[in-house]
């Protein structure tokens, strides 16, 4: 108890919660260890507490002279500030999410489309908040470790496999997308030799390969900002072309007649929009990593930044969805930029920019792929964990995974069926089902009765969202096959 009468957390609580001295028992950290007497009664000064809060001392720093030689989730540092995390969230979601929504509106009116957008945005943002709370409750820092603590070690491969599938599927979708976008706009700039295969191979070598080797999401913030600028330009072009009527009948580019009515339309084909929105807010494969790397993270402060990011993404989604459909109506394509003329210079710049946006967003989901591939390897071959922690091994793994993705993208010119199934099933699972399941299980196992118990109404909400996620998995798979 301090002079002001406020309760200071004990050193053991701080160490347990924030992992200040990673991998050491609290008693060892406080006693005569190589880490000194951090957290002991004699050293409880404000400065020492600040060191503990920011976990300045990490086990890897003591045992390895070069921090660049090893990486694992225990050595993952808090490095993203408020601006960096919002920019990365925007880049993680907006490039691919803005493109298909107008086509989803073909069977869904303006009002239900906006309502569905807001519902899915709120649910996905709440799931990110739930992930942060589950980390705090369980004391584990990744999906597989949380699963191991609350469910059991024997099935800890389940979340890793789901995440590998969804990250690989999304990386493949992004590769196909930026390959098509670049090969479609390069001839307009005089690069007639830039075929789809050439674009994919060149971009894989640079800038993707060096970016995919980065372990710290904050290092991707500059390129993520470039992706955000490209998305903003595309939406600006869409608004300008809608306003100047270039794509109306008789306009410069002779488009279709504008849609009329379509205010409250809903039907079976609304599943297309539901499927697009269900996975449009997918960044949860990096949910644990976002929280780990957010500076001075707490669930409430993390939720505030997630709300800002998801709110801005929702605005971008709404404008691209509504303006795209208002311009092309039932002719709207799954990639809305394909509706714009190849002789439209503004649209060609937007295609080039969105190609870059997808390239710059690719490393964010690749980070999730690499991290969960390492988790699965550690599960299958636990005695080689030290090898898997080596940055050299991880870079070799990154080269191999990137080569596999690009090769698949070259061979499959249309991966929409595979990506649609993986996105609808595994995407919905990692956004809605697994976070709810882990939160409910962790709360039941670790939280005591009384004041710390989860509100029963909130638990009903969590269970409801989890069950809805299962329905979305089935509906999304059906929509992929049938619509």
For each residue, the residues with C-beta under 8 A, 3 or more apart:
1: 5 6 7 8
2: 5 6 7 8
3:
4:
5: 1 2
6: 1 2
7: 1 2
8: 1 2 44 49
9: 13 14 17
10: 13 14
11: 14 15 26 30 38 39 40 44 52
12: 15 16 26 30 39
13: 9 10 16 17
14: 9 10 11 17 18 20 39 49 52 53
15: 11 12 18 19 20 21 26 29 39 52
16: 12 13 19 26 139
17: 9 13 14 136 139
18: 14 15 52 53 55
19: 15 16 22 55 74 141
20: 14 15 29 38 39 51 52 53 55 56 57
21: 15 24 29 33 35 38 55 57 58 59
22: 19 55 58 59 60 74 75
23: 59 74
24: 21 28 29 33 35 59
25: 28 29
26: 11 12 15 16 29 30 39
27: 30 31
28: 24 25 31 33
29: 15 20 21 24 25 26 33 35 38 39
30: 11 12 26 27 37 38 39 40
31: 27 28 37 40
32: 37
33: 21 24 28 29 36
34: 62
35: 21 24 29 38 57 62
36: 33 43
37: 30 31 32 40 42 43
38: 11 20 21 29 30 35 43 48 51 52 57
39: 11 12 14 15 20 26 29 30 43 44 48 52
40: 11 30 31 37 43 44
41: 44
42: 37
43: 36 37 38 39 40 48
44: 8 11 39 40 41 48 49
45: 48 49
46: 49 50
47: 50 51
48: 38 39 43 44 45 51 52
49: 8 14 44 45 46 52 53
50: 46 47 53 54
51: 20 38 47 48 54 56 57
52: 11 14 15 18 20 38 39 48 49 55
53: 14 18 20 49 50 296
54: 50 51 78 296
55: 18 19 20 21 22 52 58 77 78
56: 20 51
57: 20 21 35 38 51 61 62
58: 21 22 55 61 62 74 75 77
59: 21 22 23 24 62 63 74 75
60: 22 63 64 67 70 72 74 75
61: 57 58 64 67
62: 34 35 57 58 59
63: 59 60
64: 60 61 67 69 70
65: 69
66: 69
67: 60 61 64 70 75
68: 391
69: 64 65 66 390 391 392
70: 60 64 67 75 389 390 391
71: 75 76 215 389 391 394
72: 60 75 76 374 389
73: 76 141 142 145 288 292 371
74: 19 22 23 58 59 60 141
75: 22 58 59 60 67 70 71 72
76: 71 72 73 141 215 216 289 292 293
77: 55 58 216 293
78: 54 55 292 293 294 295 296 297
79: 84 216 217 218 293 295
80: 84 85 88 217 218 221 290 293 294 295
81: 84 85 218 295
82: 85 86 305
83: 86 87 221
84: 79 80 81 87 88 217 218 221
85: 80 81 82 88 89 290 293 294 305 309
86: 82 83 89 90 305 308 309 312
87: 83 84 90 91 221 224 225 228
88: 80 84 85 91 92 217 218 220 221 224 290 364
89: 85 86 92 93 283 290 305 306 309 310 313
90: 86 87 93 94 224 227 228 231 309 312 313 316
91: 87 88 94 95 220 223 224 225 227 228 357 360 361 364
92: 88 89 224 283 286 361 364 365
93: 89 90 96 97 280 281 282 283 309 310 313
94: 90 91 97 98 227 228 231 313 316 317 357
95: 91 98 99 174 227 230 231 354 357 358 360 361
96: 93 99 100 170 173 174 177 280 358 361
97: 93 94 100 101 276 280 281 313 316 317
98: 94 95 101 231 234 235 316 317 320 321 336
99: 95 96 177 320 334 335 336 337 354
100: 96 97 103 104 276 280 334 335 336
101: 97 98 104 105 273 276 277 280 317 320 321 324 336
102: 105 320 321 323 324 325 328 332 336
103: 100 106 272 276 332 333 334 336
104: 100 101 107 108 113 272 273 274 275 276 277 321
105: 101 102 108 109 110 113 262 273 321 322 324 325 332
106: 103 269 272 325 329 330 332
107: 104 265 266 267 268 269 270 272 273
108: 104 105 112 113 116 265 266 267 269 270 272 273
109: 105 112 113 262 263 264 265 266
110: 105 113 114 262 263 264 322
111: 114 115 263 264
112: 108 109 115 116 264 265 266 270
113: 104 105 108 109 110 116 117 273 321 322
114: 110 111 117 118 318 322
115: 111 112 118 119
116: 108 112 113 119 120 270 273 274 277
117: 113 114 120 121 277 314 317 318 321
118: 114 115 121 122 314
119: 115 116 122 123
120: 116 117 123 124 277 278 280 281
121: 117 118 124 125 281 310 311 313 314 317
122: 118 119 125 126
123: 119 120 126 127 432 465
124: 120 121 127 128 281 282 284 310 431
125: 121 122 128 129 281 303 306 307 310
126: 122 123 129 130 465
127: 123 124 130 131 284 287 431 432 435 436 465
128: 124 125 131 132 283 284 287 290 302 303 306 310
129: 125 126 132 133 299 302 303 306
130: 126 127 133 134 435 436 439 462
131: 127 128 134 135 284 287 288 291 435 439
132: 128 129 135 136 287 291 297 299 302 303
133: 129 130 136 137 299 439
134: 130 131 137 138 146 435 438 439 442
135: 131 132 138 139 140 141 146 288 291 292
136: 17 132 133 139 299
137: 133 134 439 442 443 446 447
138: 134 135 145 146 149 150 438 442 446
139: 16 17 135 136 149
140: 135 145 146 148 149
141: 19 73 74 76 135 145 288 292
142: 73 145 146 288 289 371 375
143: 146 147 159 160 163 288 372 375 434 438
144: 147 148 156 157 159 160 372 375 376 379
145: 73 138 140 141 142 148 149 156
146: 134 135 138 140 142 143 149 150 159 288 438 442
147: 143 144 150 151 152 155 156 158 159 438
148: 140 144 145 151 152 153 156
149: 138 139 140 145 146 442 445
150: 138 146 147 438 441 442 445 446
151: 147 148 155 156 438 441
152: 147 148 155 156
153: 148 156
154:
155: 147 151 152 158
156: 144 145 147 148 151 152 153 159 160 379
157: 144 160 161 376 379 380
158: 147 155 161 162
159: 143 144 146 147 156 162 163 372 430 434
160: 143 144 156 157 163 164 372 373 375 376 379
161: 157 158 164 165 376
162: 158 159 165 166 426 429 430 434
163: 143 159 160 166 167 285 368 369 372 426 430
164: 160 161 167 168 369 372 373 376
165: 161 162 168 169 422 426
166: 162 163 169 170 282 285 422 423 426 427 429 430
167: 163 164 170 171 285 365 366 368 369 372
168: 164 165 171 172 369 401 405 422
169: 165 166 172 173 418 419 422 423 426 427
170: 96 166 167 173 174 282 285 365 419 422 423 427
171: 167 168 174 175 362 365 366 369 405
172: 168 169 175 176 405 408 409 412 415 418 419
173: 96 169 170 176 177 415 419 423
174: 95 96 170 171 177 178 358 361 362 365
175: 171 172 178 179 200 362 405 406 408 409
176: 172 173 179 180 409 412 413 414 415 419
177: 96 99 173 174 180 181 335 355 358
178: 174 175 181 182 199 203 354 355 356 358 359 362
179: 175 176 182 183 196 197 199 200 203 409 410
180: 176 177 183 184 196 335
181: 177 178 184 185 337 351 352 354 355 358
182: 178 179 185 186 194 196 199 203 351 352 355
183: 179 180 186 194 195 196 198 199
184: 180 181 187 338 342 351
185: 181 182 188 189 348 351 352 355
186: 182 183 189 191 192 194 199
187: 184 190 191 192 194
188: 185 342 343 345 348
189: 185 186 348 352
190: 187
191: 186 187 194
192: 186 187
193: 198
194: 182 183 186 187 191 198 199
195: 183 198 199
196: 179 180 182 183 199 200 410 413
197: 179 200 201 410
198: 183 193 194 195 201 202
199: 178 179 182 183 186 194 195 196 202 203
200: 175 179 196 197 203 204 406 409 410
201: 197 198 204 205 406 410
202: 198 199 205 206
203: 178 179 182 199 200 206 207 208 359
204: 200 201 208 209 402 403 406
205: 201 202 208 209
206: 202 203 209 210
207: 203 210 211 223 359
208: 203 204 205 211 212 359 362 363 402
209: 204 205 206 212 213 398 399 402
210: 206 207 213 214
211: 207 208 214 220 223 360 362 363
212: 208 209 362 363 366 367 370 398 401 402
213: 209 210 394 395 398
214: 210 211 219 220 363 367
215: 71 76 367 391 394
216: 76 77 79 219 220 293
217: 79 80 84 88 220 221 286 289 290 293 364 367
218: 79 80 81 84 88 221 293
219: 214 216
220: 88 91 211 214 216 217 223 224 360 363 364 367
221: 80 83 84 87 88 217 218 224 225
222: 225 226
223: 91 207 211 220 226 227 360 363
224: 87 88 90 91 92 220 221 227 228 360 361 364
225: 87 91 221 222 228 229
226: 222 223 229 230 356 357 360
227: 90 91 94 95 223 224 230 231 356 357 358 360 361
228: 87 90 91 94 224 225 231 232 357
229: 225 226 232 233 353
230: 95 226 227 233 234 350 353 354 356 357 360
231: 90 94 95 98 227 228 234 235 316 353 354 357
232: 228 229 235 236 316
233: 229 230 236 237 349 350 353
234: 98 230 231 237 238 320 337 350 353 354 357
235: 98 231 232 238 239 316 319 320 323
236: 232 233 239 240
237: 233 234 240 241 340 346 347 349 350
238: 234 235 241 242 319 320 323 324 327 336
239: 235 236 242 243 319 323
240: 236 237 243 244 346
241: 237 238 244 246 247 327 340 344 346 347
242: 238 239 245 247 323 326 327
243: 239 240
244: 240 241
245: 242 248 251
246: 241 251 252 253 255 344
247: 241 242 251 253 254 255 256 327 328 339 340
248: 245 251 255 257 258
249: 254 255 256 257
250: 254
251: 245 246 247 248 254 255
252: 246
253: 246 247 340 341 343 344
254: 247 249 250 251
255: 246 247 248 249 251 327 328 331 339
256: 247 249 328 329 330 331
257: 248 249 329
258: 248 326 327 329
259: 262 325 326 329 330
260:
261: 265
262: 105 109 110 259 265
263: 109 110 111
264: 109 110 111 112
265: 107 108 109 112 261 262
266: 107 108 109 112 270
267: 107 108 270
268: 107 271 483
269: 106 107 108 272 483
270: 107 108 112 116 266 267 273 274
271: 268 274 275 475 476 478 479 483
272: 103 104 106 107 108 269 275 276 479 483
273: 101 104 105 107 108 113 116 270 276 277
274: 104 116 270 271 277 278 472 475 476 479
275: 104 271 272 278 279 420 423 424 472 475 476 479 480
276: 97 100 101 103 104 272 273 279 280
277: 101 104 116 117 120 273 274 280 281
278: 120 274 275 424 427 428 431 472 476
279: 275 276 282 423 424 427 428 431 476
280: 93 96 97 100 101 120 276 277 317
281: 93 97 120 121 124 125 277 310 313 431
282: 93 124 166 170 279 285 423 427 430 431
283: 89 92 93 128 286 287 290 364
284: 124 127 128 131 287 430 431 435
285: 163 166 167 170 282 365 368 369 372 430
286: 92 217 283 289 290 364 365 367 368
287: 127 128 131 132 283 284 290 291 435
288: 73 131 135 141 142 143 146 291 292
289: 76 142 217 286 292 293 367 368 371
290: 80 85 88 89 128 217 283 286 287 293 294 302
291: 131 132 135 287 288 294 297 302
292: 73 76 78 135 141 288 289 297
293: 76 77 78 79 80 85 216 217 218 289 290
294: 78 80 85 290 291 297 301 302 305
295: 78 79 80 81
296: 53 54 78 301
297: 78 132 291 292 294 301 302
298: 301 302
299: 129 132 133 136 302 303
300: 303 304
301: 294 296 297 298 304 305
302: 128 129 132 290 291 294 297 298 299 305 306
303: 125 128 129 132 299 300 306 307
304: 300 301 307 308
305: 82 85 86 89 294 301 302 308 309
306: 89 125 128 129 302 303 309 310
307: 125 303 304 310 311
308: 86 304 305 311 312
309: 85 86 89 90 93 305 306 312 313
310: 89 93 121 124 125 128 281 306 307 313 314
311: 121 307 308 314 315
312: 86 90 308 309 315 316
313: 89 90 93 94 97 121 281 309 310 316 317
314: 117 118 121 310 311 317 318
315: 311 312 318 319
316: 90 94 97 98 231 232 235 312 313 319 320
317: 94 97 98 101 117 121 280 313 314 320 321
318: 114 117 314 315 321 322
319: 235 238 239 315 316 322 323
320: 98 99 101 102 234 235 238 316 317 323 324 336
321: 98 101 102 104 105 113 117 317 318 324 325
322: 105 110 113 114 318 319 325 326
323: 102 235 238 239 242 319 320 326 327
324: 101 102 105 238 320 321 327 328 332 336 339
325: 102 105 106 259 321 322 328 329 332
326: 242 258 259 322 323 329
327: 238 241 242 247 255 258 323 324 339
328: 102 247 255 256 324 325 331 332 333 336 339
329: 106 256 257 258 259 325 326 332
330: 106 256 259
331: 255 256 328 339
332: 102 103 105 106 324 325 328 329 336 339
333: 103 328 336 338 339
334: 99 100 103 338 416
335: 99 100 177 180 338
336: 98 99 100 101 102 103 238 320 324 328 332 333 339
337: 99 181 234 340 347 350 351 354
338: 184 333 334 335
339: 247 255 324 327 328 331 332 333 336
340: 237 241 247 253 337 344 347 350 351
341: 253 344 347
342: 184 188 348
343: 188 253
344: 241 246 253 340 341 347 348
345: 188 348 349
346: 237 240 241 349 350
347: 237 241 337 340 341 344 350 351
348: 185 188 189 342 344 345 351 352
349: 233 237 345 346 352 353
350: 230 233 234 237 337 340 346 347 353 354
351: 181 182 184 185 337 340 347 348 354 355
352: 181 182 185 189 348 349 355 356
353: 229 230 231 233 234 349 350 356 357
354: 95 99 178 181 230 231 234 337 350 351 357 358
355: 177 178 181 182 185 351 352 358 359
356: 178 226 227 230 352 353 359 360
357: 91 94 95 226 227 228 230 231 234 353 354 360 361
358: 95 96 174 177 178 181 227 354 355 361 362
359: 178 203 207 208 355 356 362
360: 91 95 211 220 223 224 226 227 230 356 357 363
361: 91 92 95 96 174 224 227 357 358 364 365
362: 171 174 175 178 208 211 212 358 359 365 366
363: 208 211 212 214 220 223 360 366 367
364: 88 91 92 217 220 224 283 286 361 367 368
365: 92 167 170 171 174 285 286 361 362 368 369
366: 167 171 212 362 363 369 370 398 401 402
367: 212 214 215 217 220 286 289 363 364 370 371
368: 163 167 285 286 289 364 365 371 372
369: 163 164 167 168 171 285 365 366 372 373 401
370: 212 366 367 373 374 394 397 398 401
371: 73 142 289 367 368 374 375
372: 143 144 159 160 163 164 167 285 368 369 375 376
373: 160 164 369 370 376 377 397 401
374: 72 370 371 377 378 388 394 397
375: 142 143 144 160 371 372 378 379
376: 144 157 160 161 164 372 373 379 380
377: 373 374 380 381 384 388
378: 374 375 381 382 384 385 388
379: 144 156 157 160 375 376 382
380: 157 376 377
381: 377 378 384
382: 378 379 385
383:
384: 377 378 381 387 388
385: 378 382 388 389
386: 389 390
387: 384 390 393
388: 374 377 378 384 385 393 394
389: 70 71 72 385 386 393
390: 69 70 386 387 393 394
391: 68 69 70 71 215 394 395
392: 69 395 396
393: 387 388 389 390 396 397
394: 71 213 215 370 374 388 390 391 397 398
395: 213 391 392 398 399
396: 392 393 399 400
397: 370 373 374 393 394 400 401
398: 209 212 213 366 370 394 395 401 402
399: 209 395 396 402 403
400: 396 397 403 404
401: 168 212 366 369 370 373 397 398 404 405
402: 204 208 209 212 366 398 399 405 406
403: 204 399 400 406 407
404: 400 401 407 408
405: 168 171 172 175 401 402 408 409
406: 175 200 201 204 402 403 409 410
407: 403 404 410 411
408: 172 175 404 405 411 412 415
409: 172 175 176 179 200 405 406 412 415
410: 179 196 197 200 201 406 407
411: 407 408
412: 172 176 408 409 415 418
413: 176 196
414: 176 417
415: 172 173 176 408 409 412 418 419
416: 334 419 420
417: 414 420 421 480
418: 169 172 412 415 421 422
419: 169 170 172 173 176 415 416 422 423
420: 275 416 417 423 424 476 479 480
421: 417 418 424 425 477 480
422: 165 166 168 169 170 418 419 425 426 427
423: 166 169 170 173 275 279 282 419 420 426 427 476
424: 275 278 279 420 421 427 428 472 473 475 476 477 479 480
425: 421 422 428 429 473 476 477
426: 162 163 165 166 169 422 423 429 430
427: 166 169 170 278 279 282 422 423 424 430 431 476
428: 278 279 424 425 431 432 433 469 470 472 473 476
429: 162 166 425 426 432 433 434 469 473
430: 159 162 163 166 282 284 285 426 427 433 434 435
431: 124 127 278 279 281 282 284 427 428 435 469
432: 123 127 428 429 435 436 465 466 468 469 472
433: 428 429 430 436 437 466 469 470 473
434: 143 159 162 429 430 437 438
435: 127 130 131 134 284 287 430 431 432 438 439
436: 127 130 432 433 439 440 462 463 465 466 469
437: 433 434 440 441 466
438: 134 138 143 146 147 150 151 434 435 441 442
439: 130 131 133 134 137 435 436 442 443 462
440: 436 437 443 444 459 462 463 466
441: 150 151 437 438 444 445
442: 134 137 138 146 149 150 438 439 445 446 447
443: 137 439 440 446 447 453 454 459
444: 440 441 447
445: 149 150 441 442
446: 137 138 150 442 443
447: 137 442 443 444 452 453 454
448: 452 453
449: 453
450: 453
451:
452: 447 448
453: 443 447 448 449 450
454: 443 447 458 459
455: 458 459
456: 459 460
457: 460 461
458: 454 455 461 462
459: 440 443 454 455 456 462 463
460: 456 457 463 464
461: 457 458 464 465
462: 130 436 439 440 458 459 465 466
463: 436 440 459 460 466 467
464: 460 461 467 468
465: 123 126 127 432 436 461 462 468 469
466: 432 433 436 437 440 462 463 469 470
467: 463 464 470 471
468: 432 464 465 471 472
469: 428 429 431 432 433 436 465 466 472 473
470: 428 433 466 467 473 474
471: 467 468 474 475
472: 274 275 278 424 428 432 468 469 475 476
473: 424 425 428 429 433 469 470 476 477
474: 470 471 477 478
475: 271 274 275 424 471 472 478 479
476: 271 274 275 278 279 420 423 424 425 427 428 472 473 479 480
477: 421 424 425 473 474 480 481
478: 271 474 475 481 482
479: 271 272 274 275 420 424 475 476 482 483
480: 275 417 420 421 424 476 477 483
481: 477 478
482: 478 479
483: 268 269 271 272 479 480
